[in-house]
Amino acid sequence: MTATLQHNPPETRQLAKLVDGKRIVMLTTFSPDGRLQSKPMTVLAFDDEGCFWFYVEHDAQDGAAAQRYHRVNLAFSDESVSTFISVPGHGELVHERERIHALWTPLAKPWFPDGPDSPRLALLKVTPDGAEYWDAPNSRFIRGLAIAASIVSGQPIGVGEHEVLPPNPRPAAT
């Protein structure tokens, strides 16, 4: 999940670095009745524009279903190194067969037995609005000591880094 980001803003390069190697994400969307729903997804690609790509099941004739992906959140977690990333954004369903074929992986076959030509297979393109991450790079033992010290002192001590990445400036639509 790497991308060539030489022409993109620093925030996109930083996000690429944060998510590099993280393949599984929790995708949160709104259900038709307005409830939040989350499900695990596999990231197919993180492109040069800073967008994430996923396979989803979708009927191209069902315009109302596309609304569920209008506002989304991606949650990455790597507990082994205590890195957590939240990426709010907006999604767009893409039915371009050429792109679907280009991103096809045999690992998707259990969900899409008809392969990349399945009429219910679409791509979800998620364009981040920014990102927020928490990173505690020390060993579990050190993190445990920091948490204990924080509890005793009533102040956060050495619990890691937290940063909000601002939204990427997007060119105005023409």
N, C-alpha and C positions, 0 to 999 in steps of 0.2 A: 504494500500500500504506500508506494512512494510516488512522488511527482516531481517534475522539473519545475521549480518555482522561481527561476531567475528573474522574471519580469513582474512578480507579484509583490504586494506590500509585505513589510516585515511581519505583520501579524499573521498572514497566511503561512509564511515560512515557519513561524513559531508554532502555529497549530499543526502543520505537517510534521514537525519534529515531535510534538507531544503525542500525536496519534500513531506515529510510525510503528508498525508491527502489531498494532492492536486491531484485530480482525472482527471481534464480536462487540456489539454495541446494543444497548437497550434503546429502542425507538419508541418515543411517546407521541401519541396522536390523540385527537378527540374522536370519540365514538359518535354515531349519529344523534344520540340523545345528550351529547355534551359532556360525557364523562371522560376522564383521562384513561387511556389504555396504553400499556407498554408491552413490547415483545422483543425477544432477542433477534437480531439481524446480523448478517455477515456483510461487512463492507466489501464491495467489489472493487472500488477504486476511489482515490482521492485525486482529483484532476488538477491541472495547471491553474484553473480559476479558483481553486479552494473549495470545490463542491464534492460532496460525498455521493456515491452511486450504490443503489441496492436493487435487487429484484423484488417485485411485489406481484401479487395476483390482482388483476384489475380488468374489468370489462370496458373496453374502449368506448362503448356506447353509453356507459353509466356516468354521466357528467357530475351527478350529485356526489358520487363516491370520491371524486377527486378532491372535494372540499376537506375530507378528513386529513389530508396531507398539507393543507394550506399553512398551518402553524405546527411545527414539530420540535422535539428536543431529542438530541442524541446524548446518551450517558455512557461514557467509557470508564472502565475501572480496571486497574492493575494492582490488585492487593499485594502482590509479591514485592512491589517497590513503593507501595502506598501513593500511587498517582491516580487521581480522579479528575475527569474532564466532563463538563457539561457544555453542550453546543446547541443553543437555540437557533432556529432557522425556519425557512419556509421551503416547502417541498413542491415539486412539480412532477407530474406523471409524464413519462416519455415513452412513446410507442414506436420509436425508430428501430426497425428490424436490423439495420446495419450495425447500430450501436449495441443492440441486444446480442447479436452474434459475436461482436468483438469482445464483449465482457463475459460471454458464456463460459461456464465451468461445469464439468460433469458432476460436481458436488451439488448442483442445483436440481439434478434430475429427479431425486425423490419427491420434490415439491412440484416440479414441472415435467412430468413423464413424457410429454410430447416434445421436449427439448426447446431450443430457442425459437422455434416456430409456433409454439403454443399460443393460441389467440388470447389467452387470459394472462399471458406474461407481459409485464411492463417493467420499466425502470422507474425508480424513484430517485430524482435528483434533489439533494438537499443543499441549499445555499445557506451557509451560516450567517447569522446576524452578529456574531461575536462568539466569545467562548469564555468560560470561567474554569480555572483548574486549581487543584490543591495537590501539592507535591511535598512529600516528606522523605527525602532521599536516604536517610540514615537507616541502619539495621533495625529490625523489630525490637531488639533489646534496648537500643538507644531511644527509639520512639516510646517504648514502654516507660522508660525512666522520665522522659519529657512529660508524658501524660501524668505520671505520678507527681512530678514536681509541680505541674500545673494545678492539680487537684489540691495539693497542700497549700500552694501560694494563692490560689484563686485567680491566677493570671495565666494566659497562654505562654508557655515557655518552650522554645525549641520544637514546636509542633509542626514546623514545615512552612512551605511557601504557599500563598494564595494570591492569585492575580486574575484580573478581569481583562481579557483582550477586547479592545474596542471593535466595533463593526468595521468590516472592510469597506472602503468607499467603492461604490459601484457606479459605473458610467450610466448616465441618464439614458433611458430607452429612447430610441429614435424611430 
